[in-house]
Each structure stands twice: as C-alpha cells, then as structure tokens.
Amino acid sequence: MATINVLTSYGVLRGAAVALTLVLATGCVDKEKCEQAVSVTRDALTKEQTDLARQWRERAWKICDDTAGVQALDKEIVDKETEIRKRVEDAAKAAGLAAQQRMNTATAVWKGFDALGEKDRTIERLEPYREKASRMSTGLAPEYAQQIDVYNASEYAKRKALAAAAAKKN
C-alpha cells in the first residue's frame, strides 16, 4: 500500500510540473499589458531613459509571448545606449577642443603683450591683456575654465612682476 501512495504522489507531482512547464512555455499572455510594456519601453527610449526602458523590457519579456518582438526591443535599447554614449563622447571631445582653442588664444594674448616694446610693457598696459585673456574661460566646462584661469593668473603675475621691476629700474 505504501508503494501505491508514493507512486500516486509522484504522478501528481509530475503532472503539476508538466502543467507548470506548459504555462511557462506558452506564457500567460495578456495582450493589453504586453502592448503597454512595449509602448512604455519605447517611450522611455524616446526620452533617453535607458534604465527605465530595461525595466519595462524585462516586464515585456515576462508578459509577452512574442520573443522576436522582445528581441527587437533589446536591439532598440542597445542601439539607443550606443547612440547616447557616442553623443556624450563627441560632446566631451568638442569641449576639450574648444578649451584647447581658448588656451591657445590666451597664450596668443600674453604673447601679444610680450611683443610690445620694453617701455610699453607697463602695469597699466597689462590690464587690458589680462581682461582679454580672462574672457577665454567664459562658457567652458568648469574643469577647463579653472585650468585657463590658473594659467592666466600665472601669466599675469609673471608679467606684472616684470613690469614692476622695469618701472623701478627706470
């Protein structure tokens, strides 16, 4: 009798496992919720919220039985992440180039002061060059603006000391 109960229990468990497998394999599809999950995923991508899009894609994967459609969502998410990453890299590169151009311009301003005759390199004449060079950091990212400001302060201090020494000499 004990053998029959064990076999009967095993049969019930096996039947439940098969039923569970069929439910999972065919998916418990709710077409409306599936469409909502896909729609919200695409809306999140439009707004460039890829983390949210991934969360809704996971929900779509659980709800929808259309694996091809969900795989298409995966591709859209990866493509959007790649696009965003490239745009950020391009913007950082452009900001770096702009900062370098501004640094080169600041250097040219200081060289312009240095090109003046020795008698013309006075503290009074130095001020407009300082003002022009200081404008080079305007509108740049803070890390680049700070570098240019430090450079300009150093160059100004050097030239101011030289102009003061030349004034004492004369």
Buried (B, 14 or more C-beta within 10 A) or exposed (E): EEEEEEEEEEEEEEEEEEEEEEEEEEBEEEEEBBEBBBEBBBEBBEEEBBEBBBBBBEBBBEBBEBEEEBEEBBEBBEEBBEEEEEEEEEEEEEBBEBBEEBBEBBBEBBEEBEEEEEEEBBBEBBEEBBEBBBBBBEEBBEEBBEBBBEBBEEBBEEBBEBBEEBEEEE
